[in-house]
Amino acid sequence: MDKHQHHADIAARLKRASGHLNKVVAMIEAEKGCEEVAQQLQAVCNALLTAKRAYVTDHIEHCLDVEEGMSMRDVEARMKSMKSMTKYL
């Protein structure tokens, strides 16, 4: 399959989430307030969930992009891949 359209954006989003998670770890090590840490953990979880949804959606859109001249075998393989990815939504 060709490169997916939004992978660079998703990777950038995950790098930001990783940096944010590192800050949360530092907050815990510095014994910051529990509610403040929990709030930041929630933000990290939301960022990861958003990235996951974008990744799965991008893959499904890529699978739906059937090109002219593709064999039925290739189309079926894309459909199988797309169906498999839906469990991650």
MITOR-492352 format. One record per residue: x, y, z of N, C-alpha, C in turn; residue number from 1. Coordinates in nm, 4 decimals. Example, Ala and Ser with C-alpha at 12.3 -4.5 7.8 and 13.67 -1.06 7.14 Angstrom:
// MITOR-492352
+----------+----------+----------+----------+----------+----------+----------+----------+----------+-----+
|     n_xx |     n_yy |     n_zz |    ca_xx |    ca_yy |    ca_zz |     c_xx |     c_yy |     c_zz |   n |
+----------+----------+----------+----------+----------+----------+----------+----------+----------+-----+
|   1.3190 |  -0.5690 |   0.7800 |   1.2300 |  -0.4500 |   0.7800 |   1.3200 |  -0.3300 |   0.7800 |   1 |
|   1.2850 |  -0.2250 |   0.7080 |   1.3670 |  -0.1060 |   0.7140 |   1.2900 |   0.0030 |   0.7870 |   2 |
+----------+----------+----------+----------+----------+----------+----------+----------+----------+-----+
END
This chain:
// MITOR-492352
+----------+----------+----------+----------+----------+----------+----------+----------+----------+-----+
|     n_xx |     n_yy |     n_zz |    ca_xx |    ca_yy |    ca_zz |     c_xx |     c_yy |     c_zz |   n |
+----------+----------+----------+----------+----------+----------+----------+----------+----------+-----+
|   0.0833 |  -0.1187 |   0.0000 |   0.0000 |   0.0000 |   0.0000 |   0.0876 |   0.1248 |   0.0000 |   1 |
|   0.0331 |   0.2285 |  -0.0563 |   0.1037 |   0.3557 |  -0.0583 |   0.1043 |   0.4167 |   0.0817 |   2 |
|   0.1850 |   0.5209 |   0.0965 |   0.1929 |   0.5920 |   0.2242 |   0.0582 |   0.6553 |   0.2570 |   3 |
|   0.0230 |   0.6483 |   0.3817 |  -0.1019 |   0.7090 |   0.4266 |  -0.0852 |   0.8603 |   0.4343 |   4 |
|  -0.1912 |   0.9304 |   0.4072 |  -0.1883 |   1.0757 |   0.3936 |  -0.1537 |   1.1485 |   0.5234 |   5 |
|  -0.2047 |   1.1035 |   0.6358 |  -0.1941 |   1.1808 |   0.7589 |  -0.0939 |   1.1260 |   0.8599 |   6 |
|  -0.0110 |   1.0309 |   0.8231 |   0.0810 |   0.9719 |   0.9202 |   0.1763 |   1.0737 |   0.9811 |   7 |
|   0.2248 |   1.1669 |   0.9054 |   0.3176 |   1.2675 |   0.9598 |   0.2479 |   1.3520 |   1.0663 |   8 |
|   0.1233 |   1.3894 |   1.0415 |   0.0469 |   1.4675 |   1.1395 |   0.0225 |   1.3871 |   1.2664 |   9 |
|  -0.0087 |   1.2600 |   1.2495 |  -0.0355 |   1.1737 |   1.3652 |   0.0927 |   1.1532 |   1.4461 |  10 |
|   0.2049 |   1.1335 |   1.3775 |   0.3330 |   1.1174 |   1.4469 |   0.3662 |   1.2439 |   1.5264 |  11 |
|   0.3414 |   1.3597 |   1.4688 |   0.3671 |   1.4856 |   1.5397 |   0.2775 |   1.4973 |   1.6628 |  12 |
|   0.1525 |   1.4570 |   1.6500 |   0.0583 |   1.4601 |   1.7615 |   0.1068 |   1.3676 |   1.8741 |  13 |
|   0.1548 |   1.2489 |   1.8372 |   0.2043 |   1.1534 |   1.9369 |   0.3320 |   1.2020 |   2.0048 |  14 |
|   0.4162 |   1.2716 |   1.9302 |   0.5377 |   1.3278 |   1.9910 |   0.5020 |   1.4337 |   2.0949 |  15 |
|   0.4016 |   1.5153 |   2.0639 |   0.3556 |   1.6148 |   2.1623 |   0.2982 |   1.5458 |   2.2853 |  16 |
|   0.2208 |   1.4407 |   2.2647 |   0.1626 |   1.3665 |   2.3766 |   0.2717 |   1.3016 |   2.4604 |  17 |
|   0.3756 |   1.2528 |   2.3944 |   0.4884 |   1.1921 |   2.4658 |   0.5581 |   1.2957 |   2.5532 |  18 |
|   0.5799 |   1.4138 |   2.5001 |   0.6408 |   1.5212 |   2.5782 |   0.5538 |   1.5602 |   2.6962 |  19 |
|   0.4241 |   1.5633 |   2.6728 |   0.3301 |   1.5966 |   2.7796 |   0.3336 |   1.4876 |   2.8877 |  20 |
|   0.3396 |   1.3619 |   2.8459 |   0.3460 |   1.2519 |   2.9416 |   0.4733 |   1.2605 |   3.0259 |  21 |
|   0.5836 |   1.2959 |   2.9635 |   0.7084 |   1.3131 |   3.0386 |   0.6935 |   1.4215 |   3.1449 |  22 |
|   0.6210 |   1.5269 |   3.1124 |   0.5964 |   1.6335 |   3.2101 |   0.5099 |   1.5827 |   3.3258 |  23 |
|   0.4127 |   1.4959 |   3.2954 |   0.3287 |   1.4390 |   3.4004 |   0.4130 |   1.3517 |   3.4940 |  24 |
|   0.5035 |   1.2739 |   3.4369 |   0.5934 |   1.1928 |   3.5197 |   0.6749 |   1.2831 |   3.6115 |  25 |
|   0.7246 |   1.3919 |   3.5576 |   0.8012 |   1.4866 |   3.6382 |   0.7140 |   1.5463 |   3.7488 |  26 |
|   0.5887 |   1.5729 |   3.7174 |   0.4963 |   1.6258 |   3.8180 |   0.4787 |   1.5261 |   3.9330 |  27 |
|   0.4642 |   1.3992 |   3.8981 |   0.4479 |   1.2959 |   4.0011 |   0.5735 |   1.2862 |   4.0866 |  28 |
|   0.6888 |   1.2869 |   4.0191 |   0.8158 |   1.2786 |   4.0926 |   0.8361 |   1.4003 |   4.1835 |  29 |
|   0.7824 |   1.5140 |   4.1418 |   0.7930 |   1.6366 |   4.2219 |   0.6804 |   1.6466 |   4.3249 |  30 |
|   0.5975 |   1.5435 |   4.3310 |   0.4872 |   1.5360 |   4.4266 |   0.3915 |   1.6544 |   4.4151 |  31 |
|   0.3569 |   1.6866 |   4.2913 |   0.2563 |   1.7911 |   4.2675 |   0.1203 |   1.7415 |   4.3169 |  32 |
|   0.0239 |   1.8301 |   4.3218 |  -0.1089 |   1.7965 |   4.3708 |  -0.1760 |   1.6870 |   4.2892 |  33 |
|  -0.2470 |   1.5993 |   4.3593 |  -0.3108 |   1.4846 |   4.2947 |  -0.4106 |   1.5258 |   4.1868 |  34 |
|  -0.4916 |   1.6259 |   4.2158 |  -0.5913 |   1.6677 |   4.1176 |  -0.5245 |   1.7275 |   3.9935 |  35 |
|  -0.4201 |   1.8036 |   4.0144 |  -0.3458 |   1.8625 |   3.9018 |  -0.2851 |   1.7531 |   3.8142 |  36 |
|  -0.2261 |   1.6513 |   3.8785 |  -0.1666 |   1.5399 |   3.8032 |  -0.2755 |   1.4624 |   3.7298 |  37 |
|  -0.3867 |   1.4331 |   3.7981 |  -0.4963 |   1.3594 |   3.7357 |  -0.5506 |   1.4339 |   3.6145 |  38 |
|  -0.5610 |   1.5662 |   3.6256 |  -0.6096 |   1.6477 |   3.5140 |  -0.5144 |   1.6359 |   3.3945 |  39 |
|  -0.3850 |   1.6406 |   3.4212 |  -0.2876 |   1.6307 |   3.3131 |  -0.2850 |   1.4897 |   3.2533 |  40 |
|  -0.3036 |   1.3885 |   3.3371 |  -0.3120 |   1.2510 |   3.2860 |  -0.4325 |   1.2355 |   3.1943 |  41 |
|  -0.5427 |   1.2964 |   3.2313 |  -0.6623 |   1.2925 |   3.1477 |  -0.6349 |   1.3580 |   3.0124 |  42 |
|  -0.5620 |   1.4674 |   3.0132 |  -0.5267 |   1.5356 |   2.8877 |  -0.4408 |   1.4451 |   2.7994 |  43 |
|  -0.3464 |   1.3723 |   2.8607 |  -0.2625 |   1.2795 |   2.7841 |  -0.3479 |   1.1676 |   2.7257 |  44 |
|  -0.4371 |   1.1116 |   2.8060 |  -0.5260 |   1.0047 |   2.7577 |  -0.6106 |   1.0533 |   2.6406 |  45 |
|  -0.6661 |   1.1721 |   2.6518 |  -0.7460 |   1.2281 |   2.5428 |  -0.6635 |   1.2482 |   2.4168 |  46 |
|  -0.5402 |   1.2940 |   2.4332 |  -0.4517 |   1.3143 |   2.3177 |  -0.4217 |   1.1815 |   2.2486 |  47 |
|  -0.3976 |   1.0771 |   2.3267 |  -0.3703 |   0.9452 |   2.2689 |  -0.4937 |   0.8886 |   2.1993 |  48 |
|  -0.6087 |   0.9047 |   2.2607 |  -0.7327 |   0.8557 |   2.2002 |  -0.7600 |   0.9277 |   2.0682 |  49 |
|  -0.7385 |   1.0564 |   2.0659 |  -0.7576 |   1.1332 |   1.9429 |  -0.6609 |   1.0879 |   1.8340 |  50 |
|  -0.5358 |   1.0639 |   1.8713 |  -0.4356 |   1.0169 |   1.7748 |  -0.4717 |   0.8781 |   1.7221 |  51 |
|  -0.5182 |   0.7910 |   1.8113 |  -0.5566 |   0.6561 |   1.7696 |  -0.6721 |   0.6618 |   1.6708 |  52 |
|  -0.7726 |   0.7416 |   1.7017 |  -0.8871 |   0.7535 |   1.6105 |  -0.8454 |   0.8092 |   1.4754 |  53 |
|  -0.7582 |   0.9083 |   1.4764 |  -0.7097 |   0.9661 |   1.3505 |  -0.6324 |   0.8621 |   1.2702 |  54 |
|  -0.5525 |   0.7817 |   1.3387 |  -0.4725 |   0.6783 |   1.2721 |  -0.5626 |   0.5726 |   1.2086 |  55 |
|  -0.6591 |   0.5241 |   1.2845 |  -0.7496 |   0.4206 |   1.2333 |  -0.8343 |   0.4761 |   1.1196 |  56 |
|  -0.8851 |   0.5972 |   1.1358 |  -0.9653 |   0.6600 |   1.0311 |  -0.8839 |   0.6787 |   0.9036 |  57 |
|  -0.7596 |   0.7215 |   0.9177 |  -0.6720 |   0.7397 |   0.8016 |  -0.6530 |   0.6070 |   0.7294 |  58 |
|  -0.6338 |   0.5006 |   0.8056 |  -0.6143 |   0.3693 |   0.7438 |  -0.7401 |   0.3265 |   0.6686 |  59 |
|  -0.8555 |   0.3451 |   0.7302 |  -0.9804 |   0.3070 |   0.6649 |  -1.0014 |   0.3882 |   0.5374 |  60 |
|  -0.9769 |   0.5181 |   0.5441 |  -0.9903 |   0.6024 |   0.4239 |  -0.8933 |   0.5549 |   0.3156 |  61 |
|  -0.7743 |   0.5162 |   0.3561 |  -0.6746 |   0.4666 |   0.2601 |  -0.7251 |   0.3381 |   0.1939 |  62 |
|  -0.7847 |   0.2503 |   0.2728 |  -0.8374 |   0.1250 |   0.2187 |  -0.9540 |   0.1499 |   0.1234 |  63 |
|  -1.0319 |   0.2542 |   0.1483 |  -1.1457 |   0.2852 |   0.0629 |  -1.1030 |   0.3461 |  -0.0703 |  64 |
|  -0.9798 |   0.3911 |  -0.0779 |  -0.9291 |   0.4540 |  -0.1999 |  -0.8894 |   0.3454 |  -0.3003 |  65 |
|  -0.9894 |   0.2867 |  -0.3615 |  -0.9668 |   0.1798 |  -0.4597 |  -0.9274 |   0.2438 |  -0.5917 |  66 |
|  -0.8146 |   0.2002 |  -0.6432 |  -0.7639 |   0.2579 |  -0.7675 |  -0.8130 |   0.1789 |  -0.8875 |  67 |
|  -0.8317 |   0.2496 |  -0.9952 |  -0.8747 |   0.1851 |  -1.1183 |  -0.7716 |   0.0806 |  -1.1600 |  68 |
|  -0.8191 |  -0.0335 |  -1.2028 |  -0.7299 |  -0.1394 |  -1.2483 |  -0.6841 |  -0.2334 |  -1.1379 |  69 |
|  -0.7277 |  -0.2087 |  -1.0149 |  -0.6904 |  -0.2997 |  -0.9057 |  -0.7610 |  -0.4330 |  -0.9250 |  70 |
|  -0.6924 |  -0.5385 |  -0.8916 |  -0.7539 |  -0.6702 |  -0.9027 |  -0.8547 |  -0.6891 |  -0.7893 |  71 |
|  -0.9474 |  -0.7779 |  -0.8086 |  -1.0461 |  -0.8073 |  -0.7053 |  -0.9756 |  -0.8610 |  -0.5808 |  72 |
|  -0.8685 |  -0.9309 |  -0.5979 |  -0.7909 |  -0.9835 |  -0.4844 |  -0.7349 |  -0.8683 |  -0.3998 |  73 |
|  -0.6831 |  -0.7651 |  -0.4663 |  -0.6308 |  -0.6496 |  -0.3942 |  -0.7415 |  -0.5732 |  -0.3225 |  74 |
|  -0.8557 |  -0.5591 |  -0.3875 |  -0.9700 |  -0.4915 |  -0.3264 |  -1.0156 |  -0.5699 |  -0.2031 |  75 |
|  -1.0245 |  -0.7014 |  -0.2147 |  -1.0657 |  -0.7848 |  -0.1016 |  -0.9656 |  -0.7755 |   0.0129 |  76 |
|  -0.8370 |  -0.7682 |  -0.0189 |  -0.7343 |  -0.7546 |   0.0850 |  -0.7508 |  -0.6217 |   0.1589 |  77 |
|  -0.7801 |  -0.5163 |   0.0856 |  -0.8029 |  -0.3865 |   0.1499 |  -0.9274 |  -0.3903 |   0.2374 |  78 |
|  -1.0322 |  -0.4542 |   0.1908 |  -1.1551 |  -0.4658 |   0.2696 |  -1.1282 |  -0.5437 |   0.3982 |  79 |
|  -1.0522 |  -0.6504 |   0.3889 |  -1.0196 |  -0.7310 |   0.5063 |  -0.9400 |  -0.6476 |   0.6065 |  80 |
|  -0.8443 |  -0.5733 |   0.5577 |  -0.7630 |  -0.4870 |   0.6440 |  -0.8491 |  -0.3807 |   0.7108 |  81 |
|  -0.9396 |  -0.3217 |   0.6332 |  -1.0264 |  -0.2176 |   0.6867 |  -1.1168 |  -0.2756 |   0.7956 |  82 |
|  -1.1759 |  -0.3897 |   0.7716 |  -1.2636 |  -0.4526 |   0.8698 |  -1.1862 |  -0.4862 |   0.9969 |  83 |
|  -1.0654 |  -0.5308 |   0.9814 |  -0.9821 |  -0.5652 |   1.0965 |  -0.9526 |  -0.4433 |   1.1825 |  84 |
|  -0.9311 |  -0.3295 |   1.1200 |  -0.8968 |  -0.2068 |   1.1925 |  -1.0143 |  -0.1482 |   1.2707 |  85 |
|  -1.1373 |  -0.1819 |   1.2340 |  -1.2528 |  -0.1214 |   1.3008 |  -1.2603 |  -0.1573 |   1.4485 |  86 |
|  -1.1980 |  -0.2658 |   1.4901 |  -1.2006 |  -0.3041 |   1.6314 |  -1.1241 |  -0.2048 |   1.7189 |  87 |
|  -1.0421 |  -0.1217 |   1.6580 |  -0.9622 |  -0.0243 |   1.7338 |  -1.0291 |   0.1116 |   1.7487 |  88 |
|  -1.1463 |   0.1277 |   1.6890 |  -1.2155 |   0.2566 |   1.6997 |  -1.2708 |   0.2828 |   1.8360 |  89 |
+----------+----------+----------+----------+----------+----------+----------+----------+----------+-----+
END
